[in-house]
Amino acid sequence: MSAANRVKFANVEGASEVFTDEFVEYLAAAHDALTSRLHELRSARAGIRERAAEGDMPAHPATSDINTGDWKVPTVPDELRMPGIEISGPASLTSMFINALNPGPDGQRGEGDLDDDEDSAGHRLVDTVAAALNRKHAVEGTLVFEDKSRGRKYEVKEGPIPFFMHRERGIHLDEHDVTVDGTPVPAALLGMALTLFYAGRAQIERGQGLYWYLPKLESADEAGFYREFLDFSTEYLKIPSDAVIRAIILVESLPAVYEMEEMLHALGPYAAGLNAARWDLKASILEYIMTDPNALWPDRFGVDIKTTNFIANIFRRLVAVCLKRGAVPIGGMATALPDKDPKVNEAAGASIRSDKEWEAQQGFLRGWVAHIFHMTTAAQPFKELRGSGWQPSADMADPDRFPVALETPEGPITVEGTRRNIRTMIEYLEGWLAGRGAKGIDSLEGRPGTHPRLMEDLATARISVAQTAQRILHAAADSDSGEVHDFPLVKGLVQQELADILRLREEAGQDAAATARYAKAAVITLHWIKSYTELNFRSLGSYTRADLDAIAAAPEAF
């Protein structure tokens, strides 16, 4: 049977442009070669979760030549070694993508652009197709967007643009709107294939390096899957042998913390570095300790990596592994958005600078930022420290100095902290239902004080639901009032926060469609929390929009 008859896809906007006969043949071949292996890896991952629920937690692999030998990753390209900042945003939203490639208010561009089709994107086929086309057009220099409703045209300005860091969805997700022989194509396979086939080949033709971030990995075997994909694809597509293709692994799951060296080794010729992914790592830790009544976390807003020693040591270990193996360590995200109030921007800038100074001092080369407004503030600490001639010490390159030891962070457990989690979930889900994977959210909206909106993506919603579920499971008491978390209390908070959000939005002239989305978001929030209390940590990205409509129409979960 021909590939055209085997591969079926929803006819979303732009699909006919990318699902050509040549691409469909490649996708079918990649599916035949790799999907069964990916399904095996998912089963292995599920087994790790099951064993953890029984008390057999993730741990370091046995001593081997991989973690004791003197190997190094291949020489990392110079541009990936530049200190500074990478700006992050969804590649599917053309205006945001163009803004990310342009200079900030002071005329400076970021070093890199994390063009995302993962946690800041909508997790739909239409998003993945738009991302593929936007990436291709950006490489070709033809990316433009006209917003007729605002009378504004977006264009990439003259001058060198940041290098691209592509990020696709993780291997745990399927794209149900694309099938081969009736089987959904893994979302990671589809995203990687589209990027390599279009933007990637265009980059290689122009002598550019082709770089990816690899999200949600939980084992060295999973990292090895990406090597298998790239080995297969470069041979199938006859990519020149001198093409520069590298990947940086996001360390954002508890199992990955124990296998950082092994994951780099498994990537082989494609390995370039590790990234300290904060929010997803915290969420993953909460999922793995969910049943432990002695591991109740305080309000997540106070769990700062700079002052939470066991998390700081995980990231110091990440840097040490990179230094030991010749790889690049990349830091976390600065999420503050610009505000009309200069005092809010000043406070956000000070917080960002403090955070990035800490990262630079730990040995990170770059971090991420969510908006070009704060790009220079976020970049300066890395550039200043490295520009001074400072180099990491020999001690900083010894992973054994930073053992992994899970601890319970210090701080209060408060109902108000849970309230902020719930507001974040409702706000985030409203954006998700509107097709956005990232949304500016102020969980203290309407309250006194200086607090900027933060650009939140799926990771923040994930830690919000995990912490709320943990508090219900263990009847966590408010540190001050003694008020106990249970389903009725949390449902009351959901109702109160929904009412407050609707009041504020209606005062601002919100339309009926948005009001309906918020109401649906509140019902889905209840379902998501209940699922987590049942140790069902299913990713929001695995639900189709039809699934979410059904959840919103069903009786409330509690």
VOFIKOL-987182 format. One record per residue (C-alpha): residue in three letters; z, y, x. Coordinates in steps of 0.05 Angstrom, whole numbers, padded with zeros to 5 digits, always signed. Layout:
<sites>
ALAZYX...
</sites>
This chain:
<sites>
MET+00000+00000+00000SER-00018+00069+00026ALA+00037+00118+00045ALA+00012+00165-00009ASN+00026+00112-00062ARG+00094+00094-00032VAL+00122+00164-00023LYS+00140+00203-00086PHE+00168+00274-00086ALA+00187+00326-00138ASN+00135+00380-00142VAL+00182+00437-00124GLU+00156+00503-00097GLY+00122+00493-00031ALA+00123+00417-00034SER+00048+00409-00035GLU+00043+00451+00028VAL+00089+00406+00069PHE+00079+00337+00037THR+00009+00329+00066ASP-00023+00261+00076GLU-00008+00263+00150PHE+00065+00282+00140VAL+00075+00230+00085GLU+00048+00176+00131TYR+00097+00197+00185LEU+00155+00200+00136ALA+00140+00131+00109ALA+00136+00103+00180ALA+00202+00136+00199HIS+00234+00109+00135ASP+00211+00038+00151ALA+00236+00042+00222LEU+00303+00077+00211THR+00331+00078+00141SER+00360+00008+00142ARG+00397+00026+00207LEU+00424+00089+00175HIS+00450+00048+00115GLU+00486+00003+00164LEU+00519+00063+00196ARG+00542+00088+00128SER+00574+00020+00114ALA+00609+00022+00182ARG+00635+00092+00166ALA+00662+00068+00099GLY+00699+00012+00136ILE+00733+00063+00181ARG+00757+00101+00120GLU+00783+00038+00087ARG+00821+00017+00149ALA+00851+00087+00155ALA+00876+00083+00083GLU+00914+00020+00104GLY+00945+00055+00165ASP+00894+00037+00218MET+00875+00107+00240PRO+00817+00126+00285ALA+00832+00122+00359HIS+00799+00126+00427PRO+00749+00071+00445ALA+00768+00021+00497THR+00761+00041+00570SER+00689+00033+00592ASP+00637+00058+00642ILE+00620+00111+00590ASN+00688+00145+00590THR+00705+00131+00663GLY+00638+00137+00698ASP+00610+00199+00732TRP+00547+00208+00690LYS+00524+00275+00663VAL+00478+00298+00608PRO+00408+00320+00628THR+00403+00391+00655VAL+00415+00438+00597PRO+00361+00492+00588ASP+00380+00561+00614GLU+00377+00595+00545LEU+00429+00545+00518ARG+00475+00566+00576MET+00473+00640+00558PRO+00540+00670+00538GLY+00542+00709+00473ILE+00535+00694+00399GLU+00492+00655+00350ILE+00482+00681+00280SER+00485+00630+00224GLY+00454+00629+00155PRO+00411+00588+00107ALA+00339+00581+00131SER+00316+00573+00059LEU+00334+00645+00040THR+00278+00683+00072SER+00310+00752+00072MET+00373+00726+00105PHE+00333+00687+00156ILE+00293+00749+00175ASN+00356+00791+00180ALA+00387+00738+00227LEU+00327+00745+00274ASN+00331+00821+00275PRO+00377+00867+00314GLY+00445+00888+00287PRO+00465+00960+00274ASP+00470+00975+00348GLY+00401+00948+00364GLN+00426+00883+00396ARG+00402+00814+00375GLY+00441+00750+00377GLU+00427+00699+00432GLY+00414+00644+00383ASP+00399+00633+00309LEU+00431+00575+00272ASP+00377+00567+00219ASP+00415+00523+00171ASP+00395+00472+00118GLU+00464+00441+00114ASP+00530+00470+00090SER+00506+00542+00078ALA+00445+00517+00040GLY+00437+00491-00030HIS+00427+00417-00015ARG+00365+00412-00058LEU+00294+00392-00041VAL+00269+00462-00057ASP+00318+00489-00004THR+00295+00438+00049VAL+00222+00453+00035ALA+00234+00528+00039ALA+00272+00519+00104ALA+00215+00479+00134LEU+00164+00531+00116ASN+00207+00590+00138ARG+00221+00558+00205LYS+00147+00545+00216HIS+00128+00616+00197ALA+00183+00644+00241VAL+00157+00606+00301GLU+00086+00628+00286GLY+00108+00701+00277THR+00084+00705+00205LEU+00151+00705+00168VAL+00155+00762+00117PHE+00188+00771+00050GLU+00179+00823-00005ASP+00235+00834-00054LYS+00198+00868-00111SER+00261+00877-00153ARG+00291+00920-00098GLY+00227+00949-00072ARG+00242+00923-00002LYS+00200+00886+00049TYR+00233+00843+00103GLU+00197+00833+00169VAL+00217+00808+00238LYS+00220+00868+00284GLU+00185+00872+00351GLY+00219+00843+00412PRO+00245+00776+00436ILE+00279+00738+00380PRO+00339+00690+00386PHE+00327+00617+00403PHE+00328+00571+00344MET+00384+00521+00331HIS+00362+00478+00271ARG+00413+00443+00228GLU+00395+00391+00175ARG+00439+00355+00125GLY+00482+00298+00150ILE+00468+00224+00151HIS+00516+00211+00092LEU+00469+00244+00042ASP+00404+00223+00007GLU+00349+00267-00020HIS+00340+00237-00089ASP+00277+00278-00103VAL+00239+00242-00047THR+00232+00166-00049VAL+00196+00112-00010ASP+00183+00050-00052GLY+00234+00078-00102THR+00289+00085-00049PRO+00316+00156-00037VAL+00300+00182+00033PRO+00361+00200+00074ALA+00368+00275+00075ALA+00377+00277+00151LEU+00314+00237+00161LEU+00274+00282+00115GLY+00301+00347+00145MET+00292+00325+00217ALA+00222+00299+00203LEU+00200+00363+00168THR+00227+00407+00224LEU+00197+00366+00280PHE+00130+00359+00245TYR+00121+00433+00230ALA+00166+00483+00267GLY+00182+00435+00323ARG+00111+00420+00343ALA+00095+00494+00338GLN+00153+00509+00385ILE+00132+00456+00434GLU+00060+00481+00434ARG+00087+00550+00453GLY+00129+00522+00509GLN+00194+00533+00472GLY+00254+00487+00472LEU+00268+00449+00407TYR+00342+00448+00392TRP+00385+00419+00336TYR+00457+00419+00315LEU+00478+00350+00290PRO+00530+00354+00234LYS+00582+00307+00204LEU+00579+00254+00258GLU+00636+00204+00260SER+00617+00156+00316ALA+00576+00146+00378ASP+00532+00097+00340GLU+00515+00153+00291ALA+00496+00198+00349GLY+00453+00141+00374PHE+00415+00143+00308TYR+00389+00212+00325ARG+00365+00186+00393GLU+00329+00130+00356PHE+00297+00181+00309LEU+00274+00226+00365ASP+00249+00168+00407PHE+00209+00141+00348SER+00183+00209+00326THR+00161+00234+00395GLU+00122+00170+00405TYR+00092+00169+00335LEU+00072+00243+00337LYS+00050+00239+00409ILE+00096+00295+00431PRO+00083+00312+00504SER+00131+00278+00552ASP+00152+00345+00582ALA+00174+00374+00516VAL+00245+00401+00518ILE+00285+00371+00460ARG+00361+00377+00458ALA+00417+00371+00408ILE+00489+00396+00404ILE+00539+00353+00365LEU+00586+00386+00315VAL+00656+00357+00326GLU+00679+00364+00254SER+00709+00296+00236LEU+00773+00263+00261PRO+00736+00200+00287ALA+00689+00244+00327VAL+00748+00276+00363TYR+00762+00209+00396GLU+00689+00195+00416MET+00663+00260+00444GLU+00642+00230+00511GLU+00613+00169+00477MET+00572+00211+00429LEU+00542+00253+00485HIS+00525+00189+00522ALA+00493+00159+00460LEU+00446+00218+00452GLY+00419+00203+00521PRO+00362+00249+00542TYR+00373+00294+00482ALA+00446+00311+00495ALA+00463+00384+00508GLY+00533+00400+00483LEU+00589+00399+00432ASN+00610+00449+00379ALA+00681+00463+00354ALA+00672+00461+00278ARG+00738+00486+00251TRP+00740+00481+00176ASP+00706+00414+00169LEU+00751+00385+00222LYS+00813+00409+00185ALA+00785+00380+00120SER+00770+00314+00154ILE+00841+00310+00182LEU+00869+00323+00113GLU+00827+00268+00084TYR+00851+00218+00136ILE+00924+00236+00127MET+00920+00245+00051THR+00967+00188+00035ASP+01020+00206+00087PRO+01079+00241+00052ASN+01105+00265+00120ALA+01041+00302+00138LEU+01039+00357+00086TRP+01002+00418+00112PRO+01023+00490+00099ASP+00977+00541+00068ARG+00910+00532+00104PHE+00902+00607+00116GLY+00959+00605+00166VAL+00934+00544+00205ASP+00902+00583+00262ILE+00871+00543+00318LYS+00899+00593+00369THR+00971+00580+00348THR+00966+00508+00322ASN+00974+00472+00388PHE+00947+00403+00370ILE+00883+00433+00342ALA+00877+00480+00401ASN+00883+00419+00447ILE+00828+00382+00410PHE+00781+00440+00425ARG+00806+00447+00496ARG+00790+00374+00504LEU+00721+00387+00476VAL+00710+00440+00530ALA+00736+00393+00583VAL+00689+00338+00561CYS+00631+00387+00565LEU+00651+00413+00633LYS+00660+00342+00659ARG+00592+00319+00632GLY+00550+00381+00646ALA+00544+00400+00573VAL+00554+00467+00537PRO+00615+00480+00493ILE+00601+00523+00432GLY+00657+00555+00391GLY+00669+00569+00318MET+00649+00617+00263ALA+00669+00689+00250THR+00658+00694+00175ALA+00677+00767+00157LEU+00625+00807+00119PRO+00616+00883+00124ASP+00654+00925+00073LYS+00645+00996+00046ASP+00716+01011+00070PRO+00716+01027+00146LYS+00789+01004+00150VAL+00769+00935+00125ASN+00713+00931+00177GLU+00761+00955+00232ALA+00812+00901+00215ALA+00758+00848+00211GLY+00729+00870+00278ALA+00797+00866+00311SER+00809+00797+00284ILE+00740+00773+00306ARG+00749+00801+00376SER+00817+00768+00384ASP+00789+00701+00361LYS+00729+00704+00407GLU+00770+00726+00466TRP+00812+00664+00457GLU+00751+00620+00453ALA+00720+00651+00515GLN+00785+00641+00553GLN+00785+00567+00534GLY+00716+00560+00566PHE+00669+00565+00506LEU+00602+00598+00521ARG+00584+00623+00452GLY+00609+00625+00381TRP+00579+00636+00313VAL+00579+00696+00267ALA+00559+00702+00194HIS+00531+00772+00192ILE+00494+00817+00240PHE+00543+00873+00227HIS+00596+00838+00269MET+00548+00806+00319THR+00562+00850+00379THR+00637+00848+00368ALA+00635+00772+00367ALA+00589+00767+00427GLN+00624+00815+00475PRO+00684+00772+00494PHE+00639+00716+00519LYS+00592+00762+00556GLU+00648+00804+00587LEU+00687+00744+00613ARG+00627+00707+00641GLY+00598+00772+00667SER+00661+00785+00707GLY+00648+00723+00749TRP+00702+00682+00715GLN+00692+00607+00717PRO+00732+00551+00684SER+00783+00520+00730ALA+00782+00448+00753ASP+00841+00432+00707MET+00801+00456+00647ALA+00749+00402+00662ASP+00799+00345+00656PRO+00801+00316+00585ASP+00864+00276+00601ARG+00903+00342+00604PHE+00890+00350+00530PRO+00909+00287+00493VAL+00895+00280+00419ALA+00960+00279+00381LEU+00960+00293+00306GLU+01017+00337+00284THR+01037+00374+00221PRO+01026+00449+00229GLU+01085+00495+00218GLY+01085+00544+00160PRO+01102+00553+00087ILE+01074+00514+00028THR+01064+00563-00029VAL+01035+00562-00099GLU+01000+00627-00081GLY+00965+00590-00024THR+00942+00538-00074ARG+00919+00593-00120ARG+00875+00621-00065ASN+00846+00552-00053ILE+00829+00546-00126ARG+00797+00614-00130THR+00755+00596-00069MET+00732+00532-00104ILE+00713+00566-00169GLU+00677+00622-00133TYR+00641+00574-00086LEU+00620+00527-00142GLU+00592+00585-00182GLY+00548+00601-00123TRP+00529+00528-00114LEU+00507+00524-00187ALA+00465+00586-00175GLY+00430+00551-00116ARG+00470+00581-00059GLY+00506+00542-00006ALA+00541+00602+00023LYS+00575+00659-00014GLY+00617+00720+00003ILE+00686+00706-00025ASP+00750+00746-00025SER+00805+00699-00047LEU+00852+00759-00052GLU+00804+00801-00094GLY+00838+00855-00134ARG+00903+00851-00096PRO+00933+00903-00049GLY+00920+00901+00025THR+00862+00898+00073HIS+00821+00835+00065PRO+00746+00829+00076ARG+00701+00781+00038LEU+00687+00720+00080MET+00621+00683+00081GLU+00644+00615+00058ASP+00603+00551+00059LEU+00616+00480+00037ALA+00667+00468+00092THR+00715+00519+00063ALA+00710+00491-00007ARG+00721+00421+00022ILE+00787+00440+00057SER+00809+00478-00006VAL+00802+00417-00050ALA+00832+00370+00002GLN+00894+00413+00010THR+00903+00421-00065ALA+00897+00346-00076GLN+00947+00331-00021ARG+00998+00376-00054ILE+00990+00342-00121LEU+00994+00272-00091HIS+01060+00286-00057ALA+01090+00334-00108ALA+01095+00387-00054ALA+01147+00440-00069ASP+01137+00515-00057SER+01177+00532+00005ASP+01210+00592-00030SER+01213+00578-00105GLY+01216+00502-00104GLU+01161+00499-00156VAL+01129+00430-00152HIS+01054+00418-00149ASP+01028+00372-00203PHE+00967+00367-00247PRO+00993+00415-00302LEU+01011+00469-00250VAL+00943+00464-00216LYS+00905+00464-00282GLY+00944+00527-00302LEU+00923+00560-00237VAL+00850+00541-00250GLN+00854+00573-00319GLN+00888+00636-00293GLU+00840+00646-00236LEU+00779+00634-00280ALA+00805+00686-00330ASP+00818+00736-00274ILE+00749+00726-00243LEU+00715+00734-00311ARG+00754+00797-00325LEU+00733+00828-00259ARG+00660+00806-00267GLU+00655+00830-00338GLU+00681+00898-00317ALA+00625+00899-00266GLY+00573+00882-00319GLN+00562+00808-00304ASP+00508+00773-00344ALA+00520+00715-00391ALA+00487+00665-00344ALA+00538+00679-00290THR+00595+00674-00340ALA+00570+00606-00360ARG+00566+00584-00288TYR+00639+00604-00275ALA+00662+00565-00336LYS+00624+00503-00310ALA+00652+00515-00241ALA+00723+00512-00266VAL+00711+00445-00300ILE+00678+00417-00238THR+00737+00442-00196LEU+00784+00399-00238HIS+00739+00338-00228TRP+00733+00350-00153ILE+00809+00356-00145LYS+00821+00293-00187SER+00771+00254-00146TYR+00807+00273-00082THR+00874+00251-00110GLU+00841+00183-00122LEU+00818+00183-00048ASN+00746+00193-00069PHE+00723+00243-00017ARG+00651+00245-00041SER+00614+00305-00014LEU+00593+00359-00063GLY+00524+00354-00031SER+00516+00283-00057TYR+00517+00305-00130THR+00451+00323-00162ARG+00450+00384-00207ALA+00444+00335-00266ASP+00508+00300-00242LEU+00544+00367-00242ASP+00517+00386-00310ALA+00544+00320-00337ILE+00612+00332-00305ALA+00615+00402-00335ALA+00598+00375-00404ALA+00648+00318-00402PRO+00722+00323-00420GLU+00763+00358-00367ALA+00788+00311-00312PHE+00861+00331-00325
</sites>
